Each structure stands twice: as structure tokens, then as C-alpha cells.
Amino acid sequence: MCKWHNLVLSLLAMMSLGLGLILGTACAQDGRRATSQHKQPKTSSWRFDAWGKGEEVVKMLEKLRAEDPQEYERLEQLRKSDVEKFFREVRSRLPRREGFSSKISPIEQRCQELSRSYLAAKDDAEKARIAAELRKALKESFDLVISDAQARIERLQKQVGDLQAKEEQILAERLQMFLSGEQDGALAPQPPPGP
């Protein structure tokens, strides 16, 4: 794959994944803390409206906590000690976006084949024909990357609009959460040590 293609996909994926992991971990921790206190924080639902990846991360972490508490605890410790490694591991557990890669993979394979054909061609006319075909395939690949990025941006803009529309409700819920001591996951201050 092309370096720019990987860079664009990596940046978009890391933005979505980073926000999703932060919010997802906070939601999962809220659930764990709520279980031990027998009450669910009131603000856990608004985060799901905000981040598509966050919901996937939360589901994955909650399933892991229920099915394999030791592995969940290991990931929690990893999150605290090595965030980058935690991100990579959680990312590897999330389902891949099949639609996009299934469209672009054949095009990228075709580009590789055309490149080999170009390098093997002896005739200048043949090289020119292959170069034109390669340029067309590269344009198709580029257009898919741009189209995918624009679709992601549109989804994010919609999510931002939804959040802005609920601003007062979210602020009131979060204010109540902070005032009552039920703060978001990793951001929550630890209670002072007991006597």
C-alpha cells in the first residue's frame, strides 16, 4: 500500500480509536465502580451517542470483563502502565472495516502488478501504456481513500452536532456526576487513603 494511504488511514483510525478507547475505558470503569456501589452513573449513555468506536470498545471491554476477568484486569494494568501498547492490543481485538479494504485491496494489488509489468517492459510504447493504466488505478485508489475520509468526517460532524444539541443536558449530568463523586473512569481522582 502507498505511504500516504497508510498515513491517512492511520491518522483517522487513531483519532477514532483513541477517543473510543478513552471513552470506552471510562464507561467500562464506570460500570465496574457502579457494580461495587450498586448504582449506575447517570452519564454513561451520552458517550455512546458521541463516538462510534467508543461503543465497540465498551462492548468489547464489558464482554471481556464478564467472560475473562483476569484478561480484563491485565488490560487495565496495561492501560495504566503502557498506554500505547494498550491501544495496539485493544485495536487488534476490534473488528476490521471490511467494506473499505475489500474495495481498495484489489486496486492496490493491480497497482503492484502494473508496477512489475512496467519494470519488465522493454518497449517505450508498452511502458507508456502501462504507466497510463497505473495512473488510472492510483487515481481510483486515491478517490476511495478521500471518499472514505469524507464519510468519516461527515459522521464525526453529525456526532459533534448531536453533542452540541445536547450540550445543556450533558453539562448538567456531568456536573451532577462530579459533584456526587462519580467521575469518569481514568479521570476520576482516587479517594484519600483510609485511616
Secondary structure, 3 states (H helix, E strand, C coil): CCHHHHHHHHHHHHHHHHHHHHHHHHHHHHHHHHHHHCCCCCCHHHHHHHCHHHHHHHHHHHHHHHHCHHHHHHHHHHHHHCHHHHHHHHHHHCCCCHHHHHHHHHHHHHHHHHHHHHHHCCCHHHHHHHHHHHHHHHHHHHHHHHHHHHHHHHHHHHHHHHHHHCHHHHHHHHHHHHHHCCCCHHHCCCCCCCC
